[in-house]
Amino acid sequence: MVSSMLLSFFRRHSKILMAENQYTEDSIRSLDWKEHIRMRPGMYIGKLGDGTAHDDGIYILLKEVVDNCIDEYVMGHGKNIEVSVRGKKVTVRDYGRGIPLGKVIDCVSKINTGGKYDSKAFKKSIGLNGVGTKAVNALSDYFRVQSVRDGQTKVVEFQQGEVTLEEAIQETSVRKGTRVSFIPDEAIFHNFRYVNEYVEKMMWHYAYLNTGLTMIYNGEKFHSENGLYDLLNNEIEEGTTHYPVIHLKGDDIEIAMTHMRNQYGESYHTFVNGQHTTMGGTHQAAFREAVVKTIREYYGKNYEASDIRQAINAAISIKVIEPIFESQTKTKLGSTDMGPDLPTVRTFVNDFVKSKLDNYLHKNPEVADAIQKKILLAERERKDLAGIKKLSRERAKKANLHNKKLRDCRVHYNDIKKERRLETTLFITEGDSASGSITKSRDVNTQAVFSLKGKPLNSYGLTKKIVYENEEFNLVQAALNIENGLEDLRYNNVVIATDADVDGMHIRLLLITFFLQFFPELIREGHLYILQTPLFRVRNKKETIYCYDQSEKISAMEKLKGKLEITRFKGLGEISPNEFKGFIGEDIRLEPVMIGKEQTIAEMLKFYMGKNTPDRQQFIIDNLRVEKGVE
């Protein structure tokens, strides 16, 4: 009966369906450069985001503009680069040669146009695809470029890639160079904001990788004379390494490395032509291999690779002719060769490490002795934990598959070629009701949910052994796949989603303590967040407004007026899945967990989680905010 009805319906409507789906010349449409970028921004800048995450699109826009200035510096033109972020407006000024005045419009609005195609002028440039600044232009509601060259200047302004103002070339006494200003389009980057700490970190990376260059960000200077040596030393806390940082430099390569006392995984900062390759690539793989090979040969012992690299903290920078990256955002190096008629990346890095590190160890026997002691310590720890690790992996596998502790997603961060890998998120929730709401409303492609059972253990001062013995910690570690560091991290965003009450705040603190204690690189690399969920729902018969604090509630009440229904959410489980969909979807609000400069990790953990109760109690009293009407 049903089948015959469907067949009859198809016959009646088949001619209409065929007419509507005809593939003719009229079906073919050519997008111009800006339309394509605006329609498919992810192809050019990765994910969009609102600025909460360090890899959100607005930082890629800033980086694309600064990279052009860096290329000028590398070629010997200009020693200062000025960056200003005022609200939503960004301005970048260099003192390089300036864009040829007759080509200003072309260089910022025509794909495959730029000076970097001339390999003589830009031999080892960061970007060679001629797309970067064009993407910034197309994705900005306001874009202004001024070039000063040979005593003359030209200014052009755009809106969403369309020219709105083109000034004639004029005489000027202003110093040569290029100034670019832009405001990202809020239609694409919803409710965005620049997080100062993320921009500062970017400025420091530019300074470390270009010794002698001065980056000036909002009036503050960022300068380094010792490159990657400064990078490691500035982030390492005093007394936390087994030996001083080893610093090795050569043509087109620089390395800094040490072994940490309170670290278990491997931590790497890797760069190619000044680009921070957060996902590593061929150069990182070559370095990891080269360190193991060199250490084994130096000591004449076939030590386990994991024991040699355990707790290593290293930075490596190489320069490659026309590098090949695995995406437009250039987070992973795919090049296997240093350039035409040059050795492979693997051979180049191996030869350098074998020669320079071996020489260093012969000249510094006290460092060599410290490294060997660290390896032997790692070997003992590995053997002591072998049995526990095996049992813990079996428990983790069983719990994930059968007890549904982890509701996984389809795409993962370590799926380097998957289009949505940067969106991958793991929500760590408390209780079944909260995890149930998120599970029902999540995007199953990119969002996973891990459900905690009760409050986690206070891990302050405990050893890594507890991670395997404690079921919750063991399962979190297994879900993230971070036992041996971040190389195979399965989710780009790790989000703590707990209630905004005392218990929820306590669980947040315990989880942050766990990550700080055993996986600080997860926080340093910008992967850990707190989910912000609304405290209030204010609505009348026509409209509903969700409010995240008391001031937003007052504003909503003033806006809606009339007879209002005001709901105070006390827990995530009270929010229906349909409502939750909005809070973890496009308009998700995340608060990044960041390590500040003021305190070391050890000092923070001691103060917040140690036994200094009177000091902490006084701190809470001094900083307590009582908001009227908020429970």
Beta strands, then each sheet from edge to edge (+ up, - down):
strand 1: 80-86
strand 2: 89-94
strand 3: 140-149
strand 4: 152-159
strand 5: 162-166
strand 6: 170-171
strand 7: 177-184
strand 8: 214-217
strand 9: 220-223
strand 10: 246-250
strand 11: 253-259
strand 12: 267-272
strand 13: 275-276
strand 14: 312-318
strand 15: 406-407
strand 16: 425-430
strand 17: 447-452
strand 18: 493-497
strand 19: 528-532
strand 20: 536-539
strand 21: 544-547
strand 22: 565-568
strand 23: 589-592
sheet 1: 5+ 4- 3+ 7- 2+ 1- 8- 9+
sheet 2: 5+ 4- 6+
sheet 3: 10+ 11- 14+ 12+ 13-
sheet 4: 15+ 17- 16- 18- 19- 23+
sheet 5: 21+ 20- 22+
end
